[in-house]
Amino acid sequence: MLKSKIVKGTLSGLLLSSLFLAGCSSSSGGDGGDKTTVEIFQFKVEFKQQFEAVAEQYEKENPDVDLKITTVGGGNDYKSAITSKFSSGEEPAIFNIGGPTDVKQFKDRLTDMSDTEAAKAALDGTLDGVTVDGEVLGVPYNQEGYGFIYNKRLLEEAGIDPASLTTYDKLEEAVKKLDSQKDKLEIDAVFAYPVKEKWVTGNHLSNVFLATEFDGDILKTSESKSVTFEDGDAFKQMIDLQNEYSVQPTTSLDYSQQVEELFSLEKVAFIQQGNWVYNTVYEMDPELAEKGIGIIPIPNGDEAKMPVGVPNYWAVNSKVDEEVQEEAKKFLDWLYTSDEGKTAVLEEFKFIPAYEGYDTEKIADPLSQEIYKYAEAGNTLGWVFMGYPVGWNEDLGASVQKYVAGDQTWEELVKETQKIWEDKANQ
């Protein structure tokens, strides 16, 4: 069972979508009563429409509740958005946190959710990063995994077996082979590498090469006062490989261009992303999404493990009225433990569930199915990036931008980000 295979302390993701539930009461208009308004500010742009549709379903079943959803993600910085929201005096009822680092930052706004049905149903290990002194301060979105998503047709036409790409050397050989056949394959480049998105390098790629340093343990990461970059050379190799064989310029390439304009239109063979892109690819080309894409781990030397974790948690704001807090908890319980909610989680959101009681044979898409297999086999890496010091991932992503632009050497990048880690961790 996956429950026994979950990597302890993993989270996510990437980051990704956000729910705001701000508490207030307003006239219901039609029935003369009052509605409790729960505003949702959420990070995950990939399931925005599906989530809004499910919220409407909940409102029909619960006419005294009004869910208002705002989504801030994709090319926007959710952490800055939520921080600004709090600074302005606006208090959402439900918002997103990513693990130990966010727990520390927002501790004064986090409600204990130990008594919720969602928390009780969460899989072993999925609550570790948000549990403090016995209090569960968030419940998981889902499980996610990421790696290199590939176009099956392009690799087949180039004579490449994706299952064989288990080491850096084999991957590099395949990349050069694809590059030599660009004209025949009618592709712009092998990769679409969105260095503009600091989270792609600062969170996800760095995790592959720092997880071993921290034994894949998010809590150990969050407690560390320093970072050594013991696999720094391999990290540099992978940045260089993607950057050299990518659509240019990578420093201005964003998530939307990567997934929608390049990968979904079959202009590149590989993208570094996770199963969350499936809905977007499906909207662009259903046949490609259903039959034409797969995912492999990003190799670190001779090792290839799939990073699997919880990308985000739902937190309930302790600053809003208690009545609103209770309605927020009820909604999250319904979303993850009711029959209607479970159906939406699997079939509409296309999530890999982080809870017991799901028919995992109904996991909706091929990327999630493949990631689930890695998780079930225990061939995974923890998401240690959720334990980085506050903002360090952004600093690292910015340094990678300078490095690929030629404005900083790799040695300067390492020294600069090591000092930033130490400064932030010792504050």
N, C-alpha and C positions, 0 to 999 in steps of 0.2 A: 504493500500500500504506500501511496505517496506520503501519507502522514508520517510514516517512520523514516522517510527519505529526505524530508525537508531539511535544507541547510540551516542550521541554527543561527538565528540572528540576521538572516538575509532580509532585505527590504527592497524597495525601490522607490529608484526608475524615471530614472529617468526620468525623470522625469519628467511627469508628465501631465494631468488634468486637475481641475480644482473645483470644489463645491462650496458655495457660500450659502449658509442658511442664517439670515439675520432675524432676530426676533422682534416682533411687534404684533399688535392686533389691529384689524381693520374691519370695516363693515363688510358683510358678505354680499350685500347688494340684492340678491334674489330671495333669500329665505328670512331675512330680517334678523338673523343671528350674527355672531361674531366669528371670524376666522382667525386662527393662529397662523401667522406668516412665518415661514421658515425659509430664509434666503440661503442659497447654496452658491458658493464661489468655488468653482472646481477647476482643476488643472488639465484634465485629460481631454484634449480637443478631439482625439480619435473616436470618442464615443458620445460626443456632445448631443447629436440629434437623437440617438437611441436613448440616451439618459433622459432627455427632455420628454420623450414619448412615454417612458416608464413613469416619470413623475406625474404626467397627466393621468395615467392609469391609477396611480395611488390617490390622487385628488378626487377622482370619481368614487373610489371606495371609501374615502375619508373626506366628505364634503366640508368638514370644519377646519381643514388644513389647506393652506395656500403655499405651495413650494415655488420659490423664485430662484432661478438658476442663472448664474453668471459663470462663464468659462474663460479663463485666462491661461493660455499655454501656447504650445507651438513655438513661434518666434518671440513670444513675450516672456518676461521673467516673472514667474508666479511668486517667488519669494519676495521680490521687491513690491509686487502688487499687493500681497496680503499685508506686508509690513506697513505700506503706505495707507492701506485701508484702516488698520488699527490706529495709526498715528492721527488719522483724520477724525477719530472718534466713532467711526462706524464699526459695529461689532457683529460679524456674521455669526450665525448659530452653528454652522458646520463649515469647517475648512480643512485643508490638507496639511499633513505633516509627513516627513520622510523617514523618521527614525530618531536615534539618540541625539543627534545634533539639533534637530528641530524641537525635540522634547525639551532640551535645555533652554532653547531660545524662547519658546512659547509656554513654558511651564505654568505661568500664572493664569493662563487662559484654558487649561486643559481639564476637562471633567473626567472623573473616574467612570469608566464604562464596564467595570467588572461584572455588573449585574445585568448586562444586556445579553440577549439570546445570541447575538452575533459574536460577542467575545467568547461565550461558552462553546460555540461551534467552531471557532478558529482552529486550524490545524496546528499540531505541535511545532513549536519553533517560530511561528509567524508573528507572535506577540512579544518576543523577547526584546526587540529594540524599542518598544514603547511601554514597557512595564517598569515602573519605579516604585520601590517600597511596597510591592504587592498591589499597586494600583495599575489598571490597564487604561492607558491614556489615549488609545485609538484602536480602531478595528481596520483590518486590511481591505484594500480594494480587491486585490486578486494576486495571482502570481504572474510574473512575466519572465521572459528570457530574451537574450539578445545575442547576436553574433553576426556572421556574414550571410545576408539573405541573397540568394542567387537566382538567376534565370535559367531554368532547366534546359530550355531549347538552345540557348546560346552556348552553354557548356557542352551539351551533347554534340552540337555542330562543330565545336572546336576540338572534340575528342578528349574531353576531360571528365573524369568520374569524380563528382563532388565528395563522395565518401572517402576518397583517397587523400583528401587535403587535410591531413591530421597533424602536419608539422609546418613550421615556417618555410622550410626549404621547398616542400612540395607545393605550398601555396604560391610562393614566389615564382616557381617554374610555371605553374598554371597561369598566373597573371601575365607573364611575359609571352606565353603562347597565345593568350587571348589578344594581347596588344598587337602581336604580329599579324593577326587576322582581322583587325578592326574593319578594314574595307569590305572584306568578304561577308563579315557578320553584320555590317551596316550599323555599327555602334560608334558613339562619340568617344568613349573611353572605357576602360575596364571598370573603374569605380566612379561613383559620385560621392565625394568625401566632403561633408559640410562643416568645414572648420569654423565657419561663422557661428555655428551652434556650439557654444563652449561646453555644453553638457555632453556632447558626443565624444569629445576627447577628455575633458576634465572629470567627467563621471564614468562613462561606460568603458572607454578604451583604457583609461588609467587603471580601472578596477582589475582588468585581466592581468596586469603586470604588478599590481600592489597587493592583490589578494593573498599571494603566497607569503609575502612579508608579514602579514597579520594573521596567518593561518585561516583565512577566510572568515574571520570572526569580527562582526561589526562592533561588538562591545569592546574587544581588544583594540580595535582601530580607534574608537572614540576616546579611549583612555591613553593612547600613545602620545608622548610629548615630542616625538620626532618621526621623520620618514627618511629611509636610507636609499630608496630607489635601487634595491639590490638587483632587480630585473630591469634596470633603466636602459641598458643597451638593447634589450629585446623590445622594449616600449618604443624607443627611437626607431628601430628597424621597421616596426609596423606603421608608425606615422609616416616614415619616408616612403614606404611601399605604396600606401594609399594615396599620398600626396602626389607622387611622381606619375602615377598611372590614373589620375582622376581628371574629370572635366575641370577646367581652370576658369577663373582663379578660385581656389578652394576657400580663401578667406572671405569671399562674398557669397559662397554657395550656402543656401539655407535648407531647412528641413523640407519645406514645400517643394522647392525645386528638385531636391534629391529624390523624394518619393513620388511626387506627381508628374513632374515634367520629364524626368530622366529615367527612373526605374520603371514606372508604370507604362511608359511609352517605349520601353525596351531599347533605350539608348545607351544603357550601361549593363554590365553583367552582374556586378556586386554592389551592395550597399551595406554599410555597418548600421544595422537597426535591429529592432525586436519585433515580436509578434503583434505589437500594437499597431503596426502599419497595415495589417491585413485589411481592415475596413476601407482604408483609403485606396489601396490597390484595387479592391473589389469594386469600388465606386467608379474607378477609371476603366477597369477591364476585368469583368467577372470571370471570364474564362482563364485569363492569366493567373488571377488570384487562386482559383480553385484547383488548377491543374499544372500551372507553369512555374511555381516558385518553391524553393526549399530553404533550409537554414543549416549552417554548420557553425561550430565554435570557432572563435578567433584563437589560433594557436599561439602559445607562448613557448617558443623553441620547439621541443619535441612533445609538448603536452597540449592537449586540446580538451578543455572542459567548458560546458555551457554555463554561463552566469545566470542563475535563476534566483529570483527574490521577490519580495513584496515592494512594488514601486512607490506606493503611497498609502497613507492611512487616513481614514475619516476621523476627525477630532470634533468633539462637541464643546462649544465655547462656554466656559463657566461664567462669563461676564453677562450673558443674556438671562432673561427671566427664567425661573425654574420651569414654568409651564412650557416654554419654548424648548428648553433642554430636553424635557421628557418627550415632546413631540418629535424632536430631532432623533432621539434614540429609537423611538417607535418606528420611524421611517427606515432607519438603517437596519433594524431587526427585520422589518418586512422585506427589505431589498435582498437580504442574504439568507433568510430562513423560511420565507413563505414559498408556496409552490409557484405563485406568479413571479415572485422575485427571482427564484432559482432559474426559471425558464428564461427570463430576460438576461440574467447573468451569462448563461451558457449560449443561448441562441441569438440574442440581440446584441449584447455587448461583446460576445465571442471571447469571454474571459476564460482563463485557466483558474478555476475556483481555489480559494485559500481556506475553504471551510469543509467540514464534514457534511454528509447527506446529499451529495451530488452524484449523478450518474455520469462519471467521467468518460464513458464511452460516447457521450454526446458532445464532447469538446468539439467546437464547431469548425475550426479551420486547420489546414495542414501545418502551418507554422506552430500553432499551439500544441497540436498533436505531437509534433517532433520534439518540442521542448519538454512536454510532459514525459516522453520516453526517457530523456536524459535525467529528469528529476526522479522518475521511478527507479532508474538504475543507480541513482546516487552519483552520477558522473557530472557533478556541478561545482561551480564556484560560488562562494558567498558574495553578496553585494556589499563589500566593505566601504564603497564610496559614500554610503549613507552615514558612515561614522567619521568622515573627514571633519576637521575643524570648520566652523561656520564660515562659508564663503571661500574656502580653499579650493574647491573644485572650479569656481569661477576664475580664481587667480591662475590656476593651472591651465585652464582653457585659454585664457588671455595670453599666457606665456607661449602656448603652442601656436597661437596665431602669429605671434612675433617671430617664433622660430621658423615656421614655414614661409613667412614673408622675407626671411633673411635678415631680420632686424635683431636677432639674438642667437647666440650659439647654443648648442645643446647643454654644454657645461654651464653656461650662464643660466639657462632655464632651471637646471637641477639645483644649483646653489640658491637662486632666487626663491624658488618654491619651497625648498627645505627651510629657509629662514622664515618665510611666511608661516609655514606650519608651526614651527617652534614658537613664533611670536603669538600666534592665535591660540595654540594649545596651552600656553603658559600664562595666559591673561587671567 
